[in-house]
Amino acid sequence: MEKTLFRALLLATTASLAAGALAAPAAALAAGTTTSLSSAEMAAALKAVAATTATAEIPGYAGDVTATFDSFSTTAVTTTLLHHPALLKATATGRQTGSVRFVADPAHGRGSFRSVIAGDGVTIGYGVGGKGEYVYLADPAERAAARMAGLPAARYVFQPDPKLTLDTWAGQNAPAPSDLIVQDPRHPGTRTVHDDGSADYTYTTDSATITYSADAGGVATGCTVASPAIDETFVFQYGAQSVTLPPSTQVISRATLTKALAYRTMARSVARVAGDITALVEEKAHGRNVTVTGVRKWGRVVVTGFNRSVEFTMVTVRNSARGVRIGAKNPYTGATSAYLVKAWGKHAVARKA
C-alpha cells in the first residue's frame, strides 16, 4: 500500500537531515555578517532556532518541498548517507523531480500530505489522531478490488487506529520543522546575519551542504540541501491550518479492501490450499499409507492457517468421502471454487470438485 512515494521524497530529505539538513533559500539581502561556529556552537544555535520554531508551530504548520534526486540502485541506497528505503519505490530512472505539500492541524488532530514525483504519479495521505489514517489507492489491483466490492469511486483506504496521535503520524509524513532541525549531528559551519535580522546557518557533512534560514525572530523559514544525489528546498509556514478529509464515497475500509483483494485471487488460493494439504498429509504419513483421518486432520490445519493469513475466513472445509472438500465463494461476484482431497494409498490426491 503504501505508504508512500511521499517518503521517497520527504523522507529522503529527513535522511539527508540525519546526515545534515534544513533551510529555505536565503533572500536576496546584503552579504551580512558571517561568523564561524564550532560544532558545539552550531548545535546550540540550531537548538535555539528549533525551540523558537516549536512555539510558532503550536497553532499549526505547513511546508512545501521541491527536489531533484537520483533514482538509486539498491547498492547505492545502502551505501550513501543520503537515502531512505522508500526511494526504491521510484520506477523512473535517472534524475527525477518531485514536490510535496504537507500540513499539520494540531487543533483538530489532523495532518495531510500530497506528493508528486515525475514518472511515478501522485501520492496522498491523511492522519487523524485517535481515529486512524487514510492512504491513497495508487495500486491498480487495489482499485480493481474496490470496484469489485461495489466501491468504484474509492481512492483511499482507511486504517482505523484509536491509538494514533498526530505527532506519531506527522513524524513519518509531515514532520515538524523544529523536529527536522535537531535531527542532525554536530558540524562546524557559519552563521550569516543579514541587515533585517534574519540569519542563515550553513555547514557541510560528508555528503551534503545544508543551510537553515531563520527570520529575525529566530523561527525557521525553510531549508536547502545540496549534494550530488539530491537537491532540495523547503519553505515553511506557521499558523492555523485546515485539513479536509476525503468524502466517505471515496473511502474503503482496510478490512473490506483486504477481503476484496483476497477474493480477486480466490481460485488460485483454493488450488494452492489443496496442494498444501496433499503435501502436508503425505509428509505426516512418513511413507506409509495415507489415512482419511490424516487428510481431515491436516486439511483443517492448512485451511485454518490460510484463513489466518488473509485475516478472515475465506476457505471452508468439510468432510467428504475418503477426505475433505474445501471451497470458497466470492460474496461480491458469486463465483465459487472447490477441491476434493482424498486418501489414495500412499498419496493424498486433490481434484476440482
C-alpha positions as CSV (number, residue, x, y, z in Angstrom):
1,M,0.0,0.0,0.0
2,E,1.6,2.4,0.8
3,K,2.7,4.4,2.4
4,T,4.4,6.2,0.1
5,L,6.0,7.9,-2.8
6,F,5.9,10.9,-0.5
7,R,8.6,9.2,1.6
8,A,10.6,8.6,-1.5
9,L,10.9,12.4,-1.5
10,L,10.3,13.8,2.0
11,L,11.9,11.1,4.0
12,A,14.9,11.1,1.6
13,T,15.2,14.6,3.0
14,T,14.9,13.6,6.6
15,A,17.6,11.0,5.9
16,S,19.6,13.9,4.5
17,L,18.8,15.7,7.6
18,A,20.0,12.8,9.6
19,A,23.2,13.4,7.6
20,G,22.7,17.0,7.6
21,A,19.8,19.5,6.8
22,L,17.1,22.1,6.7
23,A,16.8,25.6,5.3
24,A,15.0,27.9,3.0
25,P,16.6,29.7,0.1
26,A,18.2,32.8,1.5
27,A,16.6,36.1,0.4
28,A,18.5,38.4,-1.8
29,L,19.9,40.5,1.0
30,A,23.2,42.2,1.6
31,A,26.0,39.8,2.3
32,G,25.6,40.4,6.1
33,T,28.0,39.5,8.8
34,T,29.4,35.9,8.8
35,T,30.7,34.2,11.9
36,S,32.4,30.9,12.1
37,L,30.8,28.4,14.5
38,S,32.3,25.3,16.1
39,S,30.3,22.1,16.0
40,A,29.1,22.8,19.6
41,E,28.2,26.4,18.8
42,M,26.3,25.3,15.7
43,A,24.4,22.7,17.6
44,A,23.5,25.2,20.3
45,A,22.4,27.8,17.7
46,L,20.2,25.3,15.9
47,K,18.7,24.1,19.1
48,A,17.7,27.7,19.9
49,V,16.1,28.0,16.4
50,A,14.3,24.8,17.0
51,A,12.9,26.0,20.3
52,T,11.6,29.2,18.9
53,T,10.2,27.4,15.9
54,A,8.4,24.9,18.1
55,T,6.4,27.7,19.7
56,A,5.4,29.0,16.3
57,E,4.2,25.5,15.3
58,I,1.6,25.3,18.2
59,P,-1.4,26.6,16.1
60,G,-0.2,24.6,13.1
61,Y,2.3,24.5,10.4
62,A,2.7,23.6,6.7
63,G,5.6,23.2,4.3
64,D,6.4,22.9,0.6
65,V,9.3,20.8,-0.7
66,T,10.8,20.8,-4.2
67,A,13.5,18.4,-5.1
68,T,15.6,16.8,-7.8
69,F,17.2,13.4,-7.0
70,D,18.7,10.3,-8.5
71,S,16.9,7.0,-8.9
72,F,19.2,5.0,-6.7
73,S,20.1,1.4,-7.3
74,T,19.8,-1.0,-4.3
75,T,23.6,-0.8,-3.9
76,A,23.6,3.0,-4.0
77,V,20.8,3.2,-1.4
78,T,22.6,1.1,1.0
79,T,25.9,2.8,0.6
80,T,25.1,6.5,0.6
81,L,24.2,8.6,3.7
82,L,21.5,10.4,1.6
83,H,19.0,7.6,1.3
84,H,15.7,6.2,2.5
85,P,14.5,2.7,1.6
86,A,11.3,4.2,0.1
87,L,13.4,5.7,-2.7
88,L,13.4,2.2,-4.1
89,K,9.7,2.6,-4.9
90,A,10.5,5.1,-7.6
91,T,10.1,3.4,-11.0
92,A,11.6,6.0,-13.3
93,T,15.3,6.0,-13.9
94,G,17.9,8.8,-13.9
95,R,17.4,12.2,-12.5
96,Q,13.9,12.8,-11.1
97,T,11.9,15.8,-9.9
98,G,9.3,16.0,-7.2
99,S,7.3,18.2,-4.9
100,V,5.5,17.8,-1.6
101,R,2.9,19.8,0.3
102,F,2.4,18.8,3.9
103,V,0.1,20.2,6.6
104,A,-0.4,19.7,10.3
105,D,-3.5,21.0,12.1
106,P,-3.0,20.3,15.9
107,A,-6.2,22.0,16.9
108,H,-8.2,19.2,15.1
109,G,-5.6,16.5,15.3
110,R,-5.3,16.2,11.6
111,G,-2.5,16.1,9.1
112,S,-2.1,15.6,5.3
113,F,0.5,15.4,2.6
114,R,0.4,15.3,-1.2
115,S,3.5,14.4,-3.2
116,V,4.0,14.4,-7.0
117,I,7.1,12.6,-8.4
118,A,7.7,12.8,-12.1
119,G,7.3,9.4,-13.6
120,D,5.7,7.9,-10.5
121,G,2.5,9.9,-10.1
122,V,0.6,11.3,-7.1
123,T,0.5,10.1,-3.5
124,I,-1.8,11.5,-0.9
125,G,-2.3,10.7,2.8
126,Y,-4.2,11.9,5.8
127,G,-3.8,11.2,9.5
128,V,-6.4,11.8,12.3
129,G,-5.4,11.5,15.9
130,G,-7.5,9.0,17.8
131,K,-9.1,7.6,14.7
132,G,-6.6,6.4,12.1
133,E,-5.1,7.2,8.7
134,Y,-6.2,7.4,5.0
135,V,-3.8,6.0,2.4
136,Y,-4.1,6.7,-1.3
137,L,-5.0,3.8,-3.5
138,A,-2.3,4.0,-6.1
139,D,-2.1,0.3,-6.9
140,P,-4.4,-0.7,-9.9
141,A,-5.1,-4.0,-8.2
142,E,-6.4,-2.2,-5.1
143,R,-8.7,0.0,-7.2
144,A,-9.9,-3.1,-9.0
145,A,-10.6,-4.8,-5.7
146,A,-12.6,-1.7,-4.5
147,R,-14.7,-1.8,-7.7
148,M,-15.4,-5.5,-7.2
149,A,-16.5,-4.7,-3.6
150,G,-19.0,-2.1,-5.0
151,L,-17.0,1.0,-4.3
152,P,-15.9,2.2,-7.7
153,A,-15.2,5.7,-6.5
154,A,-12.8,4.6,-3.7
155,R,-9.5,6.4,-3.8
156,Y,-8.4,5.9,-0.2
157,V,-8.2,3.1,2.3
158,F,-8.9,3.9,5.9
159,Q,-6.9,2.1,8.5
160,P,-8.5,2.6,12.0
161,D,-6.1,3.2,14.8
162,P,-7.6,4.7,18.0
163,K,-4.1,5.0,19.5
164,L,-2.7,7.0,16.6
165,T,-1.5,10.5,17.5
166,L,-0.9,13.4,15.2
167,D,2.7,13.6,16.4
168,T,3.3,10.0,15.6
169,W,1.7,10.3,12.1
170,A,3.4,13.6,11.4
171,G,6.8,12.2,12.3
172,Q,6.6,10.0,9.3
173,N,4.5,12.1,6.9
174,A,4.5,15.8,7.8
175,P,7.5,16.3,10.2
176,A,7.5,19.5,12.2
177,P,10.3,21.9,11.2
178,S,11.5,22.0,14.8
179,D,12.0,18.2,14.8
180,L,13.9,18.3,11.5
181,I,16.3,20.9,12.7
182,V,17.5,18.9,15.7
183,Q,17.9,15.6,13.8
184,D,21.3,16.4,12.5
185,P,24.6,15.6,14.2
186,R,27.1,18.3,15.1
187,H,29.1,20.0,12.4
188,P,31.1,23.2,12.3
189,G,29.9,25.9,10.0
190,T,28.9,29.5,9.6
191,R,26.2,31.9,10.7
192,T,25.4,34.8,8.5
193,V,23.2,37.6,10.0
194,H,21.5,39.9,7.4
195,D,20.5,43.5,7.8
196,D,16.9,42.6,8.5
197,G,17.9,40.4,11.4
198,S,17.3,37.1,9.6
199,A,20.1,34.5,9.6
200,D,21.5,31.6,7.7
201,Y,23.2,28.6,9.3
202,T,25.4,26.6,6.9
203,Y,27.5,23.5,7.4
204,T,28.8,20.6,5.3
205,T,28.5,16.9,6.1
206,D,30.3,14.1,4.3
207,S,27.7,14.1,1.6
208,A,25.8,17.4,1.6
209,T,25.8,21.2,2.2
210,I,23.0,22.3,4.4
211,T,21.7,25.8,5.0
212,Y,19.0,26.6,7.6
213,S,17.3,30.0,7.4
214,A,15.6,31.8,10.3
215,D,13.7,35.1,10.4
216,A,14.6,38.0,12.7
217,G,12.5,36.3,15.5
218,G,14.5,33.1,15.2
219,V,11.8,31.0,13.6
220,A,12.9,28.6,10.8
221,T,11.7,29.7,7.4
222,G,13.0,26.8,5.4
223,C,16.0,24.8,4.3
224,T,18.2,23.8,1.4
225,V,20.1,20.6,0.9
226,A,22.7,20.3,-1.8
227,S,24.5,17.1,-2.7
228,P,25.5,15.1,-5.8
229,A,22.5,12.8,-5.1
230,I,19.7,15.1,-4.1
231,D,18.9,18.9,-4.1
232,E,16.0,20.1,-2.1
233,T,14.4,23.3,-0.9
234,F,11.9,23.6,2.0
235,V,9.7,26.5,2.7
236,F,7.7,26.6,6.0
237,Q,4.5,28.4,7.0
238,Y,3.0,28.7,10.5
239,G,-0.4,29.4,11.9
240,A,-3.8,27.7,12.0
241,Q,-4.3,25.1,9.2
242,S,-7.3,23.3,7.6
243,V,-7.2,19.7,6.6
244,T,-10.3,18.4,4.7
245,L,-10.7,14.7,4.8
246,P,-11.8,12.6,1.8
247,P,-15.6,12.2,1.4
248,S,-17.0,8.8,2.5
249,T,-17.8,7.9,-1.1
250,Q,-14.0,7.8,-1.8
251,V,-13.1,5.7,1.1
252,I,-12.9,1.9,1.6
253,S,-12.1,0.3,4.9
254,R,-8.9,-1.7,5.4
255,A,-10.9,-4.8,6.3
256,T,-13.1,-4.6,3.2
257,L,-10.1,-4.0,0.9
258,T,-8.2,-6.9,2.5
259,K,-11.1,-9.1,1.9
260,A,-11.7,-7.9,-1.7
261,L,-8.0,-8.3,-2.6
262,A,-8.1,-11.9,-1.3
263,Y,-11.2,-12.8,-3.3
264,R,-9.7,-11.4,-6.5
265,T,-7.3,-14.4,-6.4
266,M,-9.7,-16.8,-4.8
267,A,-9.4,-19.6,-7.4
268,R,-5.6,-19.7,-7.2
269,S,-5.7,-19.6,-3.4
270,V,-8.1,-22.6,-3.2
271,A,-5.9,-24.6,-5.6
272,R,-2.8,-23.7,-3.6
273,V,-4.5,-24.7,-0.3
274,A,-5.5,-28.1,-1.8
275,G,-1.9,-28.6,-2.9
276,D,-0.6,-27.7,0.5
277,I,-2.9,-30.2,2.1
278,T,-1.7,-33.1,-0.1
279,A,1.9,-32.2,0.6
280,L,1.4,-32.0,4.4
281,V,-0.7,-35.1,4.6
282,E,2.0,-37.2,2.7
283,E,4.8,-35.7,4.8
284,K,3.0,-36.7,8.0
285,A,2.3,-40.2,6.7
286,H,6.1,-40.8,6.6
287,G,5.9,-43.1,3.6
288,R,3.0,-45.1,4.9
289,N,-0.5,-45.3,3.5
290,V,-2.4,-42.0,3.9
291,T,-5.4,-42.3,6.1
292,V,-8.8,-40.5,5.8
293,T,-8.3,-39.3,9.4
294,G,-5.0,-37.8,8.4
295,V,-6.5,-36.0,5.4
296,R,-9.2,-34.5,7.6
297,K,-6.9,-33.5,10.4
298,W,-4.2,-31.9,8.4
299,G,-6.7,-30.4,5.9
300,R,-8.2,-28.4,8.7
301,V,-4.8,-27.3,9.9
302,V,-3.9,-26.0,6.5
303,V,-7.2,-24.2,6.0
304,T,-7.1,-22.6,9.4
305,G,-3.6,-21.4,8.7
306,F,-4.6,-19.9,5.3
307,N,-7.6,-18.1,6.7
308,R,-5.4,-16.7,9.5
309,S,-3.0,-15.4,6.9
310,V,-5.7,-13.5,5.0
311,E,-7.3,-12.3,8.3
312,F,-10.8,-13.6,7.7
313,T,-12.5,-16.9,6.9
314,M,-12.4,-17.4,3.2
315,V,-11.8,-21.1,2.6
316,T,-14.2,-23.6,4.2
317,V,-13.5,-27.3,4.9
318,R,-15.9,-30.2,5.5
319,N,-15.7,-33.9,5.5
320,S,-16.4,-35.8,2.3
321,A,-15.9,-39.4,1.1
322,R,-12.3,-40.5,1.8
323,G,-11.2,-37.0,2.8
324,V,-12.3,-33.4,2.7
325,R,-14.0,-30.9,0.5
326,I,-12.5,-27.4,0.6
327,G,-14.0,-24.4,-1.1
328,A,-14.8,-20.7,-1.2
329,K,-17.4,-18.4,-2.6
330,N,-16.8,-14.8,-3.7
331,P,-19.5,-12.7,-2.0
332,Y,-19.1,-9.9,-4.5
333,T,-19.4,-11.9,-7.7
334,G,-20.9,-15.2,-6.6
335,A,-18.1,-17.2,-8.2
336,T,-17.1,-20.4,-6.5
337,S,-14.1,-22.7,-6.4
338,A,-13.8,-26.1,-4.7
339,Y,-11.5,-29.1,-4.5
340,L,-11.8,-32.6,-3.1
341,V,-8.8,-34.0,-1.3
342,K,-8.8,-37.8,-0.8
343,A,-6.6,-40.5,0.7
344,W,-5.3,-42.8,-2.1
345,G,-2.8,-45.4,-1.0
346,K,0.4,-43.6,0.0
347,H,-0.8,-40.4,-1.6
348,A,-3.3,-37.6,-1.0
349,V,-5.0,-36.7,-4.2
350,A,-6.7,-33.3,-5.0
351,R,-9.0,-32.6,-7.8
352,K,-11.6,-29.9,-8.7
353,A,-15.0,-30.6,-7.2
